[in-house]
Amino acid sequence: MIIAAFHPKGGVGKTTTAVNLAATLAHSGRSVLLVDLEADMNASVSLGVRPTDINASIAHVLRHDKRPSEVVRAVPGLPQLHLITGSPELAAIDVALRNVRQPERRLADAVRPLSREFDVVIIDAPAGYGLMVTSVPLAAQELIVPIRAEYLPLESLAQFLRWYRDHRSARKGLAHVSGIVLTMVDYRRQATREIVDIIRLHNRRGVFRTEIPQDPRAAEAPSHGIPLVTYAADSRASQAYERLTAELMTRVSRRR
């Protein structure tokens, strides 16, 4: 199964969600591969990989410089978790693949064969509407859409859902939206409850029951190169990610 943390807006919690879903599934005994599609390598850094540590990345696979199996690396301390790192070279991947036939299929061609070797593949999607973003729904089977409970992310969610609806009507085989997850929720902010209610009202069955609360430990964990669910297992956000993982897997299994 291939799941992507996907939302074209930045700063909504995609990387934190992808990393902690992957770590939680690995803790449960599943074999997991996390694919980092960001040029700034935030998911890789969150698992202890520095930019100077990479020899081969997903960019090499997309350019056909390396085979997918050659860039998979183990994550220290989490024996069931593996990683394909991001790379600064992804910033120019649209240009690198501009003369390739069906460049949006490159990611699916790389990731789908690997899904036979792992129980779950998690993709950390980049922001924007570039080539890598449009490639993700073709490569993944399930999309989980993080969103902050704030006004501007609410507007971007509406834009994304329109884009996804139009994109899906034009292309067959796109990933299914498993659900929207509210992240960095802080009910001390006056407008939070109103925004949450609007999101839930207009997406009645599409929003996960689990909400990820604002938690300072979530911001600390990446600096230690450790997923939040390992770094601070008793924190509110960590426990929420464990509940979210269980809810996601139940939702997917019921639909399938």
ABEGO torsion letter per residue (X at the ends): XBBBBBBABBGAGAAAAAAAAAAAAAAAGBBBBBBBABAAGAAAAAAGBBAAABABBAAAAAAGABBAAAABBBBBGBAABBBBBBBAAAAAAAAAAAABBGAAAAAAAAAAAAAAABABBBBBBBBEABAAAAAAAAABABBBBBBBBBAAAAAAAAAAAAAAAAAAAABBGBBBBAEBBBBGBBAABAAAAAAAAAAAAABAAABBABBBBBBAAAAAAAAAGBBAAAABAABAAAAAAAAAAAAAAAAAAAAX
